[in-house]
């Protein structure tokens, strides 16, 4: 059994611990959100068609996010729990498995990028010019996704050990590189050819490669987790432990792709401007949601470690503290969306139609931010406990089962004005499911722990 005194996750003041471990990933995610927005701002200068193309590519990019975030959640969960129980051997093996899995994902994406990009894009639009722009952007993102996959695997491994600073620095440097390269490669500055949306894609993958190089360097110096790839063999027990959390998490994250694809199909029947507004919304809301997701990375490590150590007080402390801070972030986000709607839309050179649609949309959807904080925190808690299915159920309610049918029905009843209220309905449903579920699960688990200690 490991000595909890040797790990801050088992001893430090919970408020100090949550803030200290959350700030680096929050800042990292904020930077990620910033360069996603900057990317779209530069692309919008090429015209509404270019911005719509990036918006149409977004669902497929969410598949990449689903794979590396989902696998990262499983990796973080098993490593944190094994460190909490003192099982270093399994923690090391889980880290090695995560890297190999990410490499395999990369090969799959190269295949999809080469042979299925045009088919995917054709689902959303029959406009040849829009198809061409979207395919150009998406193909580059998929083919060169290896940096993104392996970097995020390394990031999840480091975060599960309590090291949240290094991933932040790696992502920060990559984001800055992306922001610098965006105008250079999009518009053809400093001797570069003007590549349009392809330039935005190349700037993104180069930034990701720089982040990966930094993570590789750190792993050569960091000895808290040992990764062995030479002579590697998959172990069924490790794979089962990782994917018991990862598979539901991957499905859960993939729901975002299905959700956005479904919403785009509904919105394109109204206008391209409506699709662009939804794309702008997801870029802007990332400034609010990304910091919360960053906090969840720290939360999964902290609560997973103490769950493995069967420390009831610290499990509850992490949940309560994280939930409070998440709500604070979301309330601030709501206020920003309510009072700064027009300036935010103007960042993307929104025309009159986009402004008319966007002001109403952003203000309505932002009222869902606070209940979303509860669902996201509870979902991440179940991932940390190794209960991926329960996490998946909550996300199904938020992103698919309720949202898409509600969006379709409301769009038919009241057009775009009612369409945006589907987000409100889905978040309320997720709140009503997640809160009773976590209360029941924690009571049952703590009762079992007490029985074991007698």
HELIX and SHEET records of a PDB file:
HELIX    1   1 UNK A    4  UNK A    6  5                                   3    
HELIX    2   2 UNK A    8  UNK A   10  5                                   3    
HELIX    3   3 UNK A   14  UNK A   44  1                                  31    
HELIX    4   4 UNK A   48  UNK A   85  1                                  38    
HELIX    5   5 UNK A   88  UNK A  115  1                                  28    
HELIX    6   6 UNK A  117  UNK A  122  1                                   6    
HELIX    7   7 UNK A  128  UNK A  143  1                                  16    
HELIX    8   8 UNK A  146  UNK A  160  1                                  15    
HELIX    9   9 UNK A  165  UNK A  187  1                                  23    
HELIX   10  10 UNK A  197  UNK A  221  1                                  25    
HELIX   11  11 UNK A  236  UNK A  268  1                                  33    
HELIX   12  12 UNK A  272  UNK A  308  1                                  37    
HELIX   13  13 UNK A  312  UNK A  339  1                                  28    
HELIX   14  14 UNK A  341  UNK A  346  1                                   6    
HELIX   15  15 UNK A  352  UNK A  366  1                                  15    
HELIX   16  16 UNK A  369  UNK A  384  1                                  16    
HELIX   17  17 UNK A  388  UNK A  396  1                                   9    
HELIX   18  18 UNK A  397  UNK A  401  3                                   5    
HELIX   19  19 UNK A  403  UNK A  419  1                                  17    
HELIX   20  20 UNK A  422  UNK A  453  1                                  32    
END                                                                             
